[in-house]
């Protein structure tokens, strides 16, 4: 029995390593998120559906989902202001499990019956990351009650931990890319102002900054418009 269990975990570790390589190979944050939920349904025993969402200031935003049923579950949490993710905002619990959605659930008395109507039998959720007042969660669903035993919970926790790292890395890479693009556009716009309008470097940047403040438009957008038109902003 112990040998058999060891073989299962060894196989899972290999599959997890393959997942990690696959996630790092994705070229965008969205592609990374989509692959995470796909891997969850393959690697976690009994997992039929999976989704990733964030909760920020009480508003739910679905980031990735394996089906429309998962998106509907996210909307239910939003409409009811009740569910695992809302509780996670306040107490930062790492794991949530509803073992049997057929039974009355005191903590989520309205949310659980709505999930039953969607054909769900059990679910569990994992905290992925927090940034300021934003929370991210990986939610796993099964059509059958009592699916997620201790082994499934442990495996899902390991998967969620890897997913959180991959998600964070993808988001950091994207932010860095945007920052470099912004820096390039601002530099190009300043060059245009200096060459065509006889401004110094300091004056050119002040023109960009003032236009951004006066029009309540991001500096990057002001710079992009200058690059397109060659005109000094009013």
C-alpha positions, 0 to 999 in steps of 0.5 A: 500500500505504501509503495503504491501510494509512493508511486502515485505521488511520484507520478504526480510530481512528474506531472507537476514538473511538466505543468511548471514547464508548460506554464513558464512557456506561456507568452501572456498572463491570460494564457498562463491562467487558462493553462492552470485551470486546464491542468487542475482538471487533469491532475486533481482526482475528481476535479471536473471544473476549475476557475480562477477569480479575484475579489477586489473591494467586494467585486468578483472578477473571473480571470479564467474558467474551464466552462460557463458553469464556473463563470456562473458560480463566480457571478453567484458569489458576486450577486450574493456577496457570499462564498469562499472567496468573500470569506478569504478576503477577511480571514485569509484562509488558505483552503476552503472545502465544501464536502457535500453540497447536498447537505445544508451549509451554515456558513454559505446558506445561500451560496451552496444551494445555488451551486447544487442547481448548477450540478456541483456536488463538492468544491474546494478553493485555495488562496493564490495571492494577495496584492493590496486589497485584492485576493486571488483564488483557485476554485475546484469543482466536482459534480459528485459529493465527497470527492475531495479527500485528504489526498486530493486536497494535498495534491491541489494545495501543491498545484495551487502553490506552483500556480501562484508562483507561475501567475506572479512571474507571468504578471511581473513579466507583463508589467515589466514589458509594459513599463519598457514600452511606456519608457520607450514611447515617452522617450520618443515623444520627448525627442519629437518635442525637443526636435520639432518644438525646440524644447529642452529635455526637462521642458519636454517632460514637463509638457507631457506631465502637464498634459497628462494631469490637465486631461486626466489621461495616462502619460503613456497615452499622451506620449503615444498621441505625440508620436502619432501626430508630431503635435505638441499637446495643448 
